[in-house]
Amino acid sequence: MTEDRSSFFGELRRMARTSSAVGGIAARMVGERAFGLKTNRADHAEDLKAILGGLKGPMMKVAQLLSTIPDALPAEYAAELATLQANAPAMGWPFVRRRMQAELGPAWQSRFTRFTPQAVAAASLGQVHRATLPDGTDVACKLQYPDMTTTVEADLRQLKLAMAVYHRIDSAIQHDDVYAELAERLREELDYTREAAQMRLYHAMLDDTPDVHIPTPIEAVSTKRLLTMTWLDGRPLMSRLAEDPPQTERNAIAAALFKAWYVPFYRYGVIHGDPHLGNYQVRPDASVNLLDFGAIRVFPASFVQGVIALFEAVRDKDDARAHEAYKIWGFTDMTDEKIAVLNEWARFLYEPLTQDRIRPISETNDPQFGREVARRVHAGLKRTGGVRPPREFVLMDRSAVGLGSVFLRLKAELNWSRMFHDLIADFNADTLATRQAAALTAAGVPPQA
């Protein structure tokens, strides 16, 4: 009963804090729209980031996802929320002992010869401890924070309110399917049994990609809220970049990341939907460790075919083919004006793939170029009556924008077109569907909503 009361009042405190932040956004936007009041959005965005950054929960991930959709949130809020890193205060050792006992039983420590009391990483849904199994295997134990189901649902209610308020004021982006997608994927992330299956899936999909490394889940010491996996040695990308590595290493890291994301997509219709810097590490040989398999999206073969069709439409300046591609993706009520607006965003994303030469991912020196493109797209969608992004768009767009920003930081110079065409050269929708079904079944990945 005491724990239930603690959980209940904890949720009330959390809801009060997030409601205050959301309410502040709503009040300021309504004031600007209805009464012409000028408010300091930048200051309030800092307040919002401080509130959310101190919470253990999914709101940070939601904010990072929304920041990649053209003006789904006001620019000031998106800019601040995009800087949030999934680092929350770690649970102390007494709390960890209780949580481990709840997952593996009273004798849980006998399952390891070593278990570090201090967390080596703390994220939005849980924290990671390094340990050693009796057979000498070094492992990482990802332990979920307590009562995260309640926390996720509380955050999702606040997110739904915030998105509804913003839509009343600015209808360029209709968020219904965006919210549904975010909610479903976040709920999936709570199930570490699913994540272990998705990790096995990535092992299979990238088995012939030696410059990408995937941890192996250890089922005997894993549960729905504890995921134990083999330990991979590697360094954070930003710490390596701080040492100014040579161009050859930068290019090798970028090429490995390109394959880590797009080999699974174009061969199996699967994408890793969370390409922030904490989810990969760099090895001395410039290969990469890919981590955190909670946010995975499985696409029908037709969607992948639509992505290729849109590339061809952008390359050939073929609006009719672009219209067909958007229909395959799930966009509805498409007019010629809306297609012209969306094509500007598509050209921004696809341009490096249309030029068969070595080049950086972006040839403009303006770090705000992407934001300016997003602003024009938003204005165009607002002018033409708005658009309702399909659910599949959310993580696909997140991956494209997120990886692009990483390639910019790397200052990588590659023939992006050649790498892309190598992946799609033998594309066949029926073959992909067959390959996908076999891989999902073998890995034991449950169906997605």
Secondary structure, DSSP 8 states (H G I E B T S, - for coil): -HHHHHHHHHHHHHHHHHHHHHHHHHHHHHHHHHH-----HHHHHHHHHHHHHTS-STHHHHHHHHTTSTTSS-HHHHHHHTT--S------HHHHHHHHHHHH-TTGGGG-SEE-SS-SEE-SSEEEEEEE-TTS-EEEEEEE-TTHHHHHHHHHHHHHHHHHHHHHH--SB--HHHHHHHHHHHHHHT-HHHHHHHHHHHHHHTTT-TTEE---B-GGG--SSEEEEE----EEHHHHHTT---HHHHHHHHHHHHHHHHHHHHHHSEEE----GGGEEE-TTS-EEE---SSEEE--HHHHHHHHHHHHHHHHT-HHHHHHHHHHHT--S--HHHHHHHHHHHHHHHGGGG--S-EES-----TTHHHHHHHHHHHHHHHTT-B---HHHHHHHHHHHHHHHHHHHHT-EE-HHHHHHHHHTT--HHHHHHHHHHHHHHHT-----
